[in-house]
Amino acid sequence: MAKKLKITLVKSTIGQKPAKRATVRSLGLKKINSVVEHEANPAVLGMVASVSHLVKVEEMN
């Protein structure tokens, strides 16, 4: 079974480039402190890496 990630938006997307905003949106995050769970696959890991300054990531068991 793939690991799950808990992703939390901790910083606003205001002032970010449109591509970064779109990445945050495609992860399913809307407002600050919103939380989503995703499987840890290469696509999600790449998106998280590109917006790592805006999100907090935790591994779930």
C-alpha distance matrix in Angstrom:
0.0 3.8 6.5 9.1 12.7 15.8 18.6 22.2 25.3 27.9 30.6 32.4 32.3 36.1 37.6 34.5 34.7 33.8 30.8 29.3 30.0 28.4 25.2 25.1 25.9 23.2 20.6 22.1 24.2 27.8 29.6 29.5 27.2 25.1 21.4 18.4 14.6 12.6 9.3 10.1 11.2 14.6 16.6 15.8 16.2 19.5 20.7 20.1 21.9 24.8 25.4 24.5 28.0 27.5 24.1 22.5 18.8 16.9 13.4 12.1 10.3
3.8 0.0 3.8 6.5 9.7 13.1 15.5 19.3 22.2 24.8 27.3 29.1 28.8 32.6 34.0 30.9 31.1 30.2 27.2 25.7 26.6 25.0 21.7 21.7 22.7 20.1 17.4 19.3 21.2 24.9 26.8 26.6 24.5 22.5 18.9 15.9 12.2 9.8 6.2 6.3 7.7 11.2 13.2 12.2 12.4 15.8 17.0 16.4 18.2 21.1 21.7 20.8 24.4 24.0 20.7 19.3 15.6 14.2 10.9 10.4 9.8
6.5 3.8 0.0 3.8 6.7 10.1 12.8 16.4 19.5 21.8 24.5 26.7 26.7 30.5 32.0 29.1 29.7 29.1 26.3 24.3 25.2 24.1 20.7 20.2 21.6 19.5 16.3 18.1 19.5 23.2 24.6 24.0 21.7 20.1 16.4 13.9 10.3 8.6 5.9 5.4 8.4 11.7 13.6 11.6 11.3 15.1 16.0 14.5 16.4 19.5 19.7 18.4 21.8 21.4 18.0 16.1 12.4 10.5 7.2 6.9 7.0
9.1 6.5 3.8 0.0 3.8 6.7 9.6 13.2 16.4 18.9 21.7 23.7 24.0 27.7 29.5 26.8 27.6 26.9 24.5 22.2 22.7 21.8 18.5 17.5 18.8 16.9 13.5 14.9 16.1 19.7 21.1 20.6 18.2 16.5 12.7 10.2 6.6 5.6 4.5 5.6 9.1 12.4 13.2 10.5 10.9 14.6 14.7 13.0 15.6 18.4 17.9 16.8 20.0 19.0 15.5 13.7 10.2 8.6 6.1 5.3 7.0
12.7 9.7 6.7 3.8 0.0 3.8 6.1 9.7 12.9 15.2 18.0 20.2 20.5 24.3 26.1 23.4 24.5 24.1 21.8 19.2 19.7 19.3 16.0 14.6 16.3 15.0 11.4 12.9 13.5 17.1 18.1 17.4 15.1 13.7 10.2 8.2 5.5 5.3 6.0 6.1 9.7 12.1 12.6 9.2 9.2 12.8 12.3 10.0 12.8 15.5 14.6 13.3 16.3 15.3 11.7 10.0 6.6 5.7 4.8 5.8 8.9
15.8 13.1 10.1 6.7 3.8 0.0 3.8 6.7 10.2 12.4 15.6 17.8 18.7 22.3 24.5 22.2 23.8 23.5 21.7 18.8 18.7 18.8 15.9 13.7 15.2 14.8 11.0 11.6 11.4 14.7 15.2 14.2 11.6 10.4 6.8 5.9 4.6 6.7 9.0 9.6 13.0 15.3 15.0 11.3 11.7 14.8 13.5 10.9 13.9 16.2 14.4 13.1 15.5 13.8 10.1 8.2 5.7 5.1 6.2 6.6 10.3
18.6 15.5 12.8 9.6 6.1 3.8 0.0 3.8 6.8 9.4 12.2 14.2 14.9 18.6 20.6 18.4 20.0 19.9 18.3 15.2 15.1 15.5 12.7 10.2 12.2 12.3 8.6 9.5 8.5 11.8 12.3 11.3 9.4 8.3 5.6 5.4 6.2 7.7 10.6 10.8 13.5 14.9 14.0 10.2 10.7 13.0 11.0 8.3 11.6 13.2 11.0 10.1 12.2 10.2 6.6 5.8 4.7 6.6 8.9 10.2 14.0
22.2 19.3 16.4 13.2 9.7 6.7 3.8 0.0 3.8 6.1 9.2 11.4 12.9 16.2 18.6 17.0 19.2 19.3 18.4 15.1 14.4 15.6 13.4 10.1 12.1 13.3 10.0 10.1 7.7 10.1 9.5 7.8 5.8 5.7 4.5 6.7 9.0 11.2 14.3 14.6 17.2 18.3 17.1 13.4 13.8 15.6 13.1 10.4 13.3 14.3 11.3 10.5 11.4 8.7 5.5 5.1 6.5 8.6 11.6 12.9 16.6
25.3 22.2 19.5 16.4 12.9 10.2 6.8 3.8 0.0 3.8 5.9 7.6 9.1 12.4 14.9 13.5 16.0 16.3 15.9 12.4 11.4 13.3 11.7 8.1 10.3 12.4 9.9 9.8 6.5 8.0 7.1 5.2 5.2 5.8 6.8 9.0 11.9 13.6 16.8 16.9 19.0 19.6 17.9 14.5 14.9 15.9 12.9 10.6 13.2 13.2 9.6 9.7 9.6 6.1 4.5 6.5 9.0 11.8 15.0 16.6 20.3
27.9 24.8 21.8 18.9 15.2 12.4 9.4 6.1 3.8 0.0 3.8 6.9 9.6 12.2 14.5 13.7 16.8 17.8 17.8 14.1 13.4 15.9 14.5 11.1 13.6 15.9 13.6 13.6 10.2 10.9 8.9 5.5 5.6 8.2 9.6 12.3 15.0 16.8 19.8 19.5 21.8 22.1 20.8 17.4 17.2 18.1 15.4 12.7 14.5 14.6 10.9 10.1 8.8 5.8 5.3 6.5 10.1 12.7 16.3 18.1 21.9
30.6 27.3 24.5 21.7 18.0 15.6 12.2 9.2 5.9 3.8 0.0 3.8 6.7 8.8 10.8 10.4 13.8 15.2 15.7 12.1 11.4 14.6 13.7 10.7 13.2 16.0 14.4 14.6 11.1 11.1 9.2 6.3 8.4 10.6 12.5 14.9 17.7 19.2 22.1 21.6 23.4 23.2 21.5 18.6 18.4 18.4 15.6 13.4 14.7 13.9 10.1 10.1 7.8 4.8 6.8 9.3 12.8 15.9 19.4 21.5 25.3
32.4 29.1 26.7 23.7 20.2 17.8 14.2 11.4 7.6 6.9 3.8 0.0 3.8 5.4 8.2 8.4 11.8 12.8 14.1 11.0 9.4 12.8 12.9 10.0 11.7 15.0 14.3 14.1 10.6 9.5 7.8 6.3 9.6 11.1 13.7 15.9 19.1 20.4 23.6 23.4 24.8 24.4 22.2 19.6 19.9 19.5 16.3 14.9 16.4 14.8 11.1 12.4 10.2 7.1 9.4 12.4 15.7 18.9 22.2 24.1 27.9
32.3 28.8 26.7 24.0 20.5 18.7 14.9 12.9 9.1 9.6 6.7 3.8 0.0 3.8 6.2 5.3 8.3 9.0 10.5 7.7 5.9 9.5 10.2 8.0 9.6 12.9 13.0 13.2 10.3 9.4 9.1 9.0 12.3 12.7 15.0 16.4 19.4 20.1 23.1 22.9 23.7 23.0 20.4 18.2 18.8 17.8 14.4 13.9 15.2 12.9 9.7 12.0 10.3 7.5 10.3 13.9 16.6 20.1 23.1 25.1 28.8
36.1 32.6 30.5 27.7 24.3 22.3 18.6 16.2 12.4 12.2 8.8 5.4 3.8 0.0 3.8 5.5 8.6 9.7 12.2 10.2 8.3 11.9 13.4 11.6 12.6 16.0 16.6 16.5 13.6 11.8 11.1 11.0 14.7 15.5 18.2 19.9 23.0 23.8 26.9 26.7 27.4 26.5 23.9 21.9 22.5 21.2 17.9 17.6 18.6 16.0 13.0 15.2 13.0 10.7 13.7 17.2 20.1 23.6 26.8 28.7 32.5
37.6 34.0 32.0 29.5 26.1 24.5 20.6 18.6 14.9 14.5 10.8 8.2 6.2 3.8 0.0 3.8 6.7 9.0 11.5 9.9 9.2 12.8 14.1 13.2 14.7 17.7 18.4 19.0 16.4 15.1 14.7 14.3 17.8 18.7 21.1 22.5 25.4 25.8 28.5 27.9 28.3 26.9 24.4 22.8 23.0 21.3 18.3 18.2 18.5 15.5 13.2 15.4 12.9 11.7 15.2 18.7 21.6 25.3 28.3 30.7 34.4
34.5 30.9 29.1 26.8 23.4 22.2 18.4 17.0 13.5 13.7 10.4 8.4 5.3 5.5 3.8 0.0 3.8 6.4 8.1 6.2 6.5 9.9 10.8 10.4 12.4 14.9 15.6 16.8 14.6 14.1 14.4 14.2 17.3 17.7 19.6 20.5 23.0 23.0 25.5 24.6 24.8 23.3 20.8 19.4 19.6 17.6 14.7 14.9 15.1 11.9 9.9 12.6 10.8 9.7 13.1 16.8 19.3 23.0 25.9 28.3 32.0
34.7 31.1 29.7 27.6 24.5 23.8 20.0 19.2 16.0 16.8 13.8 11.8 8.3 8.6 6.7 3.8 0.0 3.8 5.5 5.5 6.5 8.8 10.1 11.1 12.6 14.4 15.9 17.4 16.0 15.7 16.8 17.1 20.1 20.0 21.6 21.8 24.1 23.5 25.8 24.9 24.4 22.5 19.8 19.1 19.5 16.9 14.3 15.4 15.3 11.7 10.8 14.0 13.0 12.3 15.4 19.1 21.1 24.8 27.3 29.8 33.3
33.8 30.2 29.1 26.9 24.1 23.5 19.9 19.3 16.3 17.8 15.2 12.8 9.0 9.7 9.0 6.4 3.8 0.0 3.8 5.4 5.0 6.1 8.6 9.9 10.4 12.1 14.3 15.5 14.6 14.3 16.1 17.2 20.2 19.4 20.9 20.7 23.1 22.4 24.7 24.2 23.6 21.9 18.7 18.2 19.3 16.8 13.9 15.6 16.2 12.6 11.8 15.5 15.1 13.8 16.3 20.0 21.6 25.3 27.4 29.6 33.0
30.8 27.2 26.3 24.5 21.8 21.7 18.3 18.4 15.9 17.8 15.7 14.1 10.5 12.2 11.5 8.1 5.5 3.8 0.0 3.8 5.4 5.1 6.2 8.8 9.8 10.4 12.5 14.5 14.2 14.8 17.0 17.9 20.3 19.3 20.1 19.5 21.3 20.0 22.0 21.2 20.3 18.3 15.3 15.1 16.1 13.3 10.6 12.9 13.3 9.7 9.8 13.6 14.0 13.2 15.1 18.7 19.7 23.3 25.2 27.4 30.7
29.3 25.7 24.3 22.2 19.2 18.8 15.2 15.1 12.4 14.1 12.1 11.0 7.7 10.2 9.9 6.2 5.5 5.4 3.8 0.0 3.8 5.4 5.0 6.3 8.6 9.8 10.8 12.9 11.9 12.8 14.4 14.8 17.1 16.5 17.3 17.0 19.0 18.2 20.3 19.5 19.1 17.5 14.7 13.7 14.3 12.1 9.0 10.3 10.8 7.5 6.5 10.2 10.4 9.4 11.5 15.1 16.5 20.1 22.3 24.7 28.1
30.0 26.6 25.2 22.7 19.7 18.7 15.1 14.4 11.4 13.4 11.4 9.4 5.9 8.3 9.2 6.5 6.5 5.0 5.4 3.8 0.0 3.8 5.4 5.2 6.2 8.6 10.0 11.0 9.7 9.7 11.6 12.7 15.4 14.5 15.9 15.9 18.4 18.1 20.8 20.6 20.5 19.5 16.4 15.0 16.3 14.6 11.1 12.1 13.6 10.7 8.8 12.3 12.2 10.0 11.9 15.6 17.2 20.8 23.1 25.0 28.5
28.4 25.0 24.1 21.8 19.3 18.8 15.5 15.6 13.3 15.9 14.6 12.8 9.5 11.9 12.8 9.9 8.8 6.1 5.1 5.4 3.8 0.0 3.8 5.5 5.0 6.0 8.6 9.9 10.0 10.5 13.3 15.0 17.2 15.5 16.4 15.5 17.6 16.8 19.2 19.3 18.7 17.7 14.2 13.4 15.3 13.5 10.1 12.1 13.9 11.1 10.2 13.9 14.7 12.7 13.7 17.2 18.0 21.4 23.1 24.8 28.1
25.2 21.7 20.7 18.5 16.0 15.9 12.7 13.4 11.7 14.5 13.7 12.9 10.2 13.4 14.1 10.8 10.1 8.6 6.2 5.0 5.4 3.8 0.0 3.8 5.4 5.1 6.3 8.9 9.1 11.0 13.6 14.6 16.2 14.6 14.6 13.5 15.1 13.9 16.1 15.8 15.3 14.3 11.0 9.9 11.6 9.9 6.3 8.4 10.4 8.1 7.4 10.9 12.4 10.8 11.2 14.4 14.8 18.1 19.7 21.6 24.9
25.1 21.7 20.2 17.5 14.6 13.7 10.2 10.1 8.1 11.1 10.7 10.0 8.0 11.6 13.2 10.4 11.1 9.9 8.8 6.3 5.2 5.5 3.8 0.0 3.8 5.5 5.2 6.8 5.8 7.7 10.0 10.9 12.4 10.9 11.4 10.9 13.2 13.0 15.8 15.9 16.3 15.9 13.0 10.8 12.4 11.7 8.0 8.4 11.0 9.4 7.1 10.0 11.1 8.5 8.6 11.9 12.9 16.2 18.2 19.9 23.4
25.9 22.7 21.6 18.8 16.3 15.2 12.2 12.1 10.3 13.6 13.2 11.7 9.6 12.6 14.7 12.4 12.6 10.4 9.8 8.6 6.2 5.0 5.4 3.8 0.0 3.8 5.4 5.2 5.3 6.3 9.6 11.8 13.5 11.1 11.9 11.1 13.7 13.6 16.6 17.4 17.6 17.6 14.3 12.4 14.8 14.2 10.5 11.6 14.5 12.8 10.9 13.8 14.8 11.9 11.9 14.9 15.7 18.6 20.4 21.5 24.8
23.2 20.1 19.5 16.9 15.0 14.8 12.3 13.3 12.4 15.9 16.0 15.0 12.9 16.0 17.7 14.9 14.4 12.1 10.4 9.8 8.6 6.0 5.1 5.5 3.8 0.0 3.8 5.2 7.4 9.4 12.9 14.8 15.9 13.2 12.9 11.0 12.6 11.5 14.1 15.0 14.6 14.7 11.1 9.7 12.7 12.2 8.8 10.7 13.7 12.4 11.5 14.3 16.2 13.8 13.2 15.8 15.6 18.3 19.4 20.5 23.5
20.6 17.4 16.3 13.5 11.4 11.0 8.6 10.0 9.9 13.6 14.4 14.3 13.0 16.6 18.4 15.6 15.9 14.3 12.5 10.8 10.0 8.6 6.3 5.2 5.4 3.8 0.0 3.8 5.7 9.0 11.9 13.2 13.4 10.8 9.8 7.7 9.1 8.4 11.3 12.2 12.6 13.2 10.3 7.7 10.5 11.0 7.7 8.3 11.9 11.6 10.3 12.3 14.5 12.1 10.6 12.6 12.1 14.6 15.7 16.8 19.9
22.1 19.3 18.1 14.9 12.9 11.6 9.5 10.1 9.8 13.6 14.6 14.1 13.2 16.5 19.0 16.8 17.4 15.5 14.5 12.9 11.0 9.9 8.9 6.8 5.2 5.2 3.8 0.0 3.8 6.5 9.7 11.8 12.0 8.8 8.4 6.6 9.2 9.6 13.1 14.7 15.5 16.7 13.8 11.2 14.0 14.8 11.4 11.7 15.4 14.9 13.0 14.9 16.6 13.5 12.0 13.9 13.8 15.9 17.2 17.7 20.8
24.2 21.2 19.5 16.1 13.5 11.4 8.5 7.7 6.5 10.2 11.1 10.6 10.3 13.6 16.4 14.6 16.0 14.6 14.2 11.9 9.7 10.0 9.1 5.8 5.3 7.4 5.7 3.8 0.0 3.8 6.3 8.0 8.7 5.9 6.8 6.9 10.3 11.5 15.1 16.3 17.6 18.5 15.8 12.9 15.0 15.6 12.1 11.5 14.9 14.4 11.6 13.3 14.2 10.8 9.6 11.7 12.6 15.0 17.2 17.9 21.3
27.8 24.9 23.2 19.7 17.1 14.7 11.8 10.1 8.0 10.9 11.1 9.5 9.4 11.8 15.1 14.1 15.7 14.3 14.8 12.8 9.7 10.5 11.0 7.7 6.3 9.4 9.0 6.5 3.8 0.0 3.8 7.0 8.8 6.5 9.0 10.0 13.6 15.2 18.8 20.1 21.3 22.0 19.2 16.5 18.5 18.8 15.1 14.8 17.9 16.8 13.8 15.7 15.8 12.1 11.8 14.2 15.7 18.2 20.6 21.2 24.7
29.6 26.8 24.6 21.1 18.1 15.2 12.3 9.5 7.1 8.9 9.2 7.8 9.1 11.1 14.7 14.4 16.8 16.1 17.0 14.4 11.6 13.3 13.6 10.0 9.6 12.9 11.9 9.7 6.3 3.8 0.0 3.8 6.3 5.5 9.0 11.3 15.1 17.2 20.9 21.9 23.6 24.4 21.9 18.8 20.4 20.9 17.3 16.2 19.1 18.1 14.7 16.0 15.4 11.6 11.4 13.5 15.8 18.1 20.9 21.6 25.2
29.5 26.6 24.0 20.6 17.4 14.2 11.3 7.8 5.2 5.5 6.3 6.3 9.0 11.0 14.3 14.2 17.1 17.2 17.9 14.8 12.7 15.0 14.6 10.9 11.8 14.8 13.2 11.8 8.0 7.0 3.8 0.0 3.8 5.5 8.8 11.8 15.3 17.6 21.1 21.7 23.7 24.4 22.3 19.1 19.9 20.6 17.3 15.5 18.0 17.4 13.7 14.2 13.2 9.5 9.4 11.1 13.8 16.2 19.4 20.4 24.1
27.2 24.5 21.7 18.2 15.1 11.6 9.4 5.8 5.2 5.6 8.4 9.6 12.3 14.7 17.8 17.3 20.1 20.2 20.3 17.1 15.4 17.2 16.2 12.4 13.5 15.9 13.4 12.0 8.7 8.8 6.3 3.8 0.0 3.8 6.3 9.9 13.1 15.9 19.4 20.1 22.6 23.8 22.2 18.6 19.3 20.7 17.8 15.4 18.2 18.4 14.8 14.6 14.1 10.7 9.2 9.6 11.9 13.6 16.8 17.4 21.0
25.1 22.5 20.1 16.5 13.7 10.4 8.3 5.7 5.8 8.2 10.6 11.1 12.7 15.5 18.7 17.7 20.0 19.4 19.3 16.5 14.5 15.5 14.6 10.9 11.1 13.2 10.8 8.8 5.9 6.5 5.5 5.5 3.8 0.0 3.8 6.9 10.5 13.4 17.0 18.3 20.6 22.0 20.1 16.6 18.0 19.5 16.4 14.6 17.9 18.0 14.8 15.1 15.4 11.9 10.0 10.7 12.1 13.6 16.3 16.5 19.9
21.4 18.9 16.4 12.7 10.2 6.8 5.6 4.5 6.8 9.6 12.5 13.7 15.0 18.2 21.1 19.6 21.6 20.9 20.1 17.3 15.9 16.4 14.6 11.4 11.9 12.9 9.8 8.4 6.8 9.0 9.0 8.8 6.3 3.8 0.0 3.8 7.0 10.1 13.6 15.1 17.7 19.5 18.0 14.4 15.7 17.8 15.1 13.1 16.5 17.4 14.6 14.5 15.6 12.6 9.7 9.5 9.7 10.7 12.9 12.8 16.2
18.4 15.9 13.9 10.2 8.2 5.9 5.4 6.7 9.0 12.3 14.9 15.9 16.4 19.9 22.5 20.5 21.8 20.7 19.5 17.0 15.9 15.5 13.5 10.9 11.1 11.0 7.7 6.6 6.9 10.0 11.3 11.8 9.9 6.9 3.8 0.0 3.8 6.6 10.3 12.2 14.6 16.7 15.1 11.6 13.6 15.8 13.4 11.9 15.6 16.7 14.5 14.7 16.7 13.9 10.9 10.9 9.9 10.7 11.9 11.7 14.9
14.6 12.2 10.3 6.6 5.5 4.6 6.2 9.0 11.9 15.0 17.7 19.1 19.4 23.0 25.4 23.0 24.1 23.1 21.3 19.0 18.4 17.6 15.1 13.2 13.7 12.6 9.1 9.2 10.3 13.6 15.1 15.3 13.1 10.5 7.0 3.8 0.0 3.8 7.0 9.4 12.0 14.7 13.8 10.4 12.3 15.1 13.5 12.0 15.6 17.3 15.8 15.6 18.1 16.0 12.6 11.9 9.7 9.6 9.6 8.9 11.7
12.6 9.8 8.6 5.6 5.3 6.7 7.7 11.2 13.6 16.8 19.2 20.4 20.1 23.8 25.8 23.0 23.5 22.4 20.0 18.2 18.1 16.8 13.9 13.0 13.6 11.5 8.4 9.6 11.5 15.2 17.2 17.6 15.9 13.4 10.1 6.6 3.8 0.0 3.8 6.3 8.4 11.2 10.4 7.4 9.6 12.5 11.3 10.6 14.0 15.8 15.1 15.2 18.2 16.6 13.5 13.1 10.5 10.7 10.0 9.9 12.3
9.3 6.2 5.9 4.5 6.0 9.0 10.6 14.3 16.8 19.8 22.1 23.6 23.1 26.9 28.5 25.5 25.8 24.7 22.0 20.3 20.8 19.2 16.1 15.8 16.6 14.1 11.3 13.1 15.1 18.8 20.9 21.1 19.4 17.0 13.6 10.3 7.0 3.8 0.0 3.8 5.8 9.4 9.7 7.5 9.1 12.3 12.4 11.9 14.6 16.9 17.0 16.7 20.1 19.1 16.0 15.2 12.0 11.7 9.8 9.7 11.2
10.1 6.3 5.4 5.6 6.1 9.6 10.8 14.6 16.9 19.5 21.6 23.4 22.9 26.7 27.9 24.6 24.9 24.2 21.2 19.5 20.6 19.3 15.8 15.9 17.4 15.0 12.2 14.7 16.3 20.1 21.9 21.7 20.1 18.3 15.1 12.2 9.4 6.3 3.8 0.0 3.8 6.8 8.2 6.3 6.3 9.9 10.8 10.0 12.0 14.8 15.4 14.7 18.4 18.0 15.0 14.2 10.8 10.8 8.8 10.1 11.7
11.2 7.7 8.4 9.1 9.7 13.0 13.5 17.2 19.0 21.8 23.4 24.8 23.7 27.4 28.3 24.8 24.4 23.6 20.3 19.1 20.5 18.7 15.3 16.3 17.6 14.6 12.6 15.5 17.6 21.3 23.6 23.7 22.6 20.6 17.7 14.6 12.0 8.4 5.8 3.8 0.0 3.8 5.6 5.5 6.1 8.6 10.2 10.7 12.2 14.5 15.9 15.9 19.6 19.5 17.0 16.9 13.8 14.3 12.5 13.8 15.2
14.6 11.2 11.7 12.4 12.1 15.3 14.9 18.3 19.6 22.1 23.2 24.4 23.0 26.5 26.9 23.3 22.5 21.9 18.3 17.5 19.5 17.7 14.3 15.9 17.6 14.7 13.2 16.7 18.5 22.0 24.4 24.4 23.8 22.0 19.5 16.7 14.7 11.2 9.4 6.8 3.8 0.0 3.8 5.6 5.1 6.0 8.6 9.9 10.3 12.3 14.5 14.8 18.5 18.9 17.0 17.4 14.7 16.0 14.7 16.7 18.3
16.6 13.2 13.6 13.2 12.6 15.0 14.0 17.1 17.9 20.8 21.5 22.2 20.4 23.9 24.4 20.8 19.8 18.7 15.3 14.7 16.4 14.2 11.0 13.0 14.3 11.1 10.3 13.8 15.8 19.2 21.9 22.3 22.2 20.1 18.0 15.1 13.8 10.4 9.7 8.2 5.6 3.8 0.0 3.8 5.5 5.2 6.4 8.8 10.0 10.9 12.9 14.1 17.6 17.4 15.9 17.0 14.8 16.6 16.0 17.8 19.9
15.8 12.2 11.6 10.5 9.2 11.3 10.2 13.4 14.5 17.4 18.6 19.6 18.2 21.9 22.8 19.4 19.1 18.2 15.1 13.7 15.0 13.4 9.9 10.8 12.4 9.7 7.7 11.2 12.9 16.5 18.8 19.1 18.6 16.6 14.4 11.6 10.4 7.4 7.5 6.3 5.5 5.6 3.8 0.0 3.8 5.4 5.1 6.1 8.6 10.0 10.9 11.7 15.3 14.7 12.6 13.5 11.3 13.2 12.9 14.7 17.2
16.2 12.4 11.3 10.9 9.2 11.7 10.7 13.8 14.9 17.2 18.4 19.9 18.8 22.5 23.0 19.6 19.5 19.3 16.1 14.3 16.3 15.3 11.6 12.4 14.8 12.7 10.5 14.0 15.0 18.5 20.4 19.9 19.3 18.0 15.7 13.6 12.3 9.6 9.1 6.3 6.1 5.1 5.5 3.8 0.0 3.8 5.5 5.1 6.1 8.7 10.2 9.9 13.7 14.0 12.1 12.4 10.1 12.0 11.8 14.3 16.8
19.5 15.8 15.1 14.6 12.8 14.8 13.0 15.6 15.9 18.1 18.4 19.5 17.8 21.2 21.3 17.6 16.9 16.8 13.3 12.1 14.6 13.5 9.9 11.7 14.2 12.2 11.0 14.8 15.6 18.8 20.9 20.6 20.7 19.5 17.8 15.8 15.1 12.5 12.3 9.9 8.6 6.0 5.2 5.4 3.8 0.0 3.8 5.4 5.1 6.3 8.9 9.7 13.2 13.8 12.9 14.2 12.6 15.2 15.4 18.1 20.6
20.7 17.0 16.0 14.7 12.3 13.5 11.0 13.1 12.9 15.4 15.6 16.3 14.4 17.9 18.3 14.7 14.3 13.9 10.6 9.0 11.1 10.1 6.3 8.0 10.5 8.8 7.7 11.4 12.1 15.1 17.3 17.3 17.8 16.4 15.1 13.4 13.5 11.3 12.4 10.8 10.2 8.6 6.4 5.1 5.5 3.8 0.0 3.8 5.4 5.2 6.6 8.4 11.6 11.3 10.5 12.6 11.7 14.7 15.6 18.0 20.9
20.1 16.4 14.5 13.0 10.0 10.9 8.3 10.4 10.6 12.7 13.4 14.9 13.9 17.6 18.2 14.9 15.4 15.6 12.9 10.3 12.1 12.1 8.4 8.4 11.6 10.7 8.3 11.7 11.5 14.8 16.2 15.5 15.4 14.6 13.1 11.9 12.0 10.6 11.9 10.0 10.7 9.9 8.8 6.1 5.1 5.4 3.8 0.0 3.8 5.5 5.4 5.6 9.1 9.0 7.5 9.0 8.1 11.3 12.6 15.4 18.6
21.9 18.2 16.4 15.6 12.8 13.9 11.6 13.3 13.2 14.5 14.7 16.4 15.2 18.6 18.5 15.1 15.3 16.2 13.3 10.8 13.6 13.9 10.4 11.0 14.5 13.7 11.9 15.4 14.9 17.9 19.1 18.0 18.2 17.9 16.5 15.6 15.6 14.0 14.6 12.0 12.2 10.3 10.0 8.6 6.1 5.1 5.4 3.8 0.0 3.8 5.5 5.0 8.5 9.9 9.3 10.6 10.0 13.1 14.4 17.7 20.7
24.8 21.1 19.5 18.4 15.5 16.2 13.2 14.3 13.2 14.6 13.9 14.8 12.9 16.0 15.5 11.9 11.7 12.6 9.7 7.5 10.7 11.1 8.1 9.4 12.8 12.4 11.6 14.9 14.4 16.8 18.1 17.4 18.4 18.0 17.4 16.7 17.3 15.8 16.9 14.8 14.5 12.3 10.9 10.0 8.7 6.3 5.2 5.5 3.8 0.0 3.8 5.7 8.1 9.2 9.9 12.3 12.6 16.1 17.7 20.7 23.9
25.4 21.7 19.7 17.9 14.6 14.4 11.0 11.3 9.6 10.9 10.1 11.1 9.7 13.0 13.2 9.9 10.8 11.8 9.8 6.5 8.8 10.2 7.4 7.1 10.9 11.5 10.3 13.0 11.6 13.8 14.7 13.7 14.8 14.8 14.6 14.5 15.8 15.1 17.0 15.4 15.9 14.5 12.9 10.9 10.2 8.9 6.6 5.4 5.5 3.8 0.0 3.8 5.4 5.5 6.6 9.6 10.8 14.5 16.8 19.7 23.1
24.5 20.8 18.4 16.8 13.3 13.1 10.1 10.5 9.7 10.1 10.1 12.4 12.0 15.2 15.4 12.6 14.0 15.5 13.6 10.2 12.3 13.9 10.9 10.0 13.8 14.3 12.3 14.9 13.3 15.7 16.0 14.2 14.6 15.1 14.5 14.7 15.6 15.2 16.7 14.7 15.9 14.8 14.1 11.7 9.9 9.7 8.4 5.6 5.0 5.7 3.8 0.0 3.8 5.4 5.4 7.2 8.4 12.0 14.5 17.7 21.2
28.0 24.4 21.8 20.0 16.3 15.5 12.2 11.4 9.6 8.8 7.8 10.2 10.3 13.0 12.9 10.8 13.0 15.1 14.0 10.4 12.2 14.7 12.4 11.1 14.8 16.2 14.5 16.6 14.2 15.8 15.4 13.2 14.1 15.4 15.6 16.7 18.1 18.2 20.1 18.4 19.6 18.5 17.6 15.3 13.7 13.2 11.6 9.1 8.5 8.1 5.4 3.8 0.0 3.8 6.0 8.2 10.7 14.2 17.2 20.3 23.9
27.5 24.0 21.4 19.0 15.3 13.8 10.2 8.7 6.1 5.8 4.8 7.1 7.5 10.7 11.7 9.7 12.3 13.8 13.2 9.4 10.0 12.7 10.8 8.5 11.9 13.8 12.1 13.5 10.8 12.1 11.6 9.5 10.7 11.9 12.6 13.9 16.0 16.6 19.1 18.0 19.5 18.9 17.4 14.7 14.0 13.8 11.3 9.0 9.9 9.2 5.5 5.4 3.8 0.0 3.8 7.2 10.1 13.7 16.9 19.5 23.2
24.1 20.7 18.0 15.5 11.7 10.1 6.6 5.5 4.5 5.3 6.8 9.4 10.3 13.7 15.2 13.1 15.4 16.3 15.1 11.5 11.9 13.7 11.2 8.6 11.9 13.2 10.6 12.0 9.6 11.8 11.4 9.4 9.2 10.0 9.7 10.9 12.6 13.5 16.0 15.0 17.0 17.0 15.9 12.6 12.1 12.9 10.5 7.5 9.3 9.9 6.6 5.4 6.0 3.8 0.0 3.8 6.5 10.0 13.2 15.7 19.4
22.5 19.3 16.1 13.7 10.0 8.2 5.8 5.1 6.5 6.5 9.3 12.4 13.9 17.2 18.7 16.8 19.1 20.0 18.7 15.1 15.6 17.2 14.4 11.9 14.9 15.8 12.6 13.9 11.7 14.2 13.5 11.1 9.6 10.7 9.5 10.9 11.9 13.1 15.2 14.2 16.9 17.4 17.0 13.5 12.4 14.2 12.6 9.0 10.6 12.3 9.6 7.2 8.2 7.2 3.8 0.0 3.8 6.8 10.4 12.9 16.6
18.8 15.6 12.4 10.2 6.6 5.7 4.7 6.5 9.0 10.1 12.8 15.7 16.6 20.1 21.6 19.3 21.1 21.6 19.7 16.5 17.2 18.0 14.8 12.9 15.7 15.6 12.1 13.8 12.6 15.7 15.8 13.8 11.9 12.1 9.7 9.9 9.7 10.5 12.0 10.8 13.8 14.7 14.8 11.3 10.1 12.6 11.7 8.1 10.0 12.6 10.8 8.4 10.7 10.1 6.5 3.8 0.0 3.8 6.8 9.7 13.3
16.9 14.2 10.5 8.6 5.7 5.1 6.6 8.6 11.8 12.7 15.9 18.9 20.1 23.6 25.3 23.0 24.8 25.3 23.3 20.1 20.8 21.4 18.1 16.2 18.6 18.3 14.6 15.9 15.0 18.2 18.1 16.2 13.6 13.6 10.7 10.7 9.6 10.7 11.7 10.8 14.3 16.0 16.6 13.2 12.0 15.2 14.7 11.3 13.1 16.1 14.5 12.0 14.2 13.7 10.0 6.8 3.8 0.0 3.8 6.4 9.9
13.4 10.9 7.2 6.1 4.8 6.2 8.9 11.6 15.0 16.3 19.4 22.2 23.1 26.8 28.3 25.9 27.3 27.4 25.2 22.3 23.1 23.1 19.7 18.2 20.4 19.4 15.7 17.2 17.2 20.6 20.9 19.4 16.8 16.3 12.9 11.9 9.6 10.0 9.8 8.8 12.5 14.7 16.0 12.9 11.8 15.4 15.6 12.6 14.4 17.7 16.8 14.5 17.2 16.9 13.2 10.4 6.8 3.8 0.0 3.8 6.8
12.1 10.4 6.9 5.3 5.8 6.6 10.2 12.9 16.6 18.1 21.5 24.1 25.1 28.7 30.7 28.3 29.8 29.6 27.4 24.7 25.0 24.8 21.6 19.9 21.5 20.5 16.8 17.7 17.9 21.2 21.6 20.4 17.4 16.5 12.8 11.7 8.9 9.9 9.7 10.1 13.8 16.7 17.8 14.7 14.3 18.1 18.0 15.4 17.7 20.7 19.7 17.7 20.3 19.5 15.7 12.9 9.7 6.4 3.8 0.0 3.8
10.3 9.8 7.0 7.0 8.9 10.3 14.0 16.6 20.3 21.9 25.3 27.9 28.8 32.5 34.4 32.0 33.3 33.0 30.7 28.1 28.5 28.1 24.9 23.4 24.8 23.5 19.9 20.8 21.3 24.7 25.2 24.1 21.0 19.9 16.2 14.9 11.7 12.3 11.2 11.7 15.2 18.3 19.9 17.2 16.8 20.6 20.9 18.6 20.7 23.9 23.1 21.2 23.9 23.2 19.4 16.6 13.3 9.9 6.8 3.8 0.0
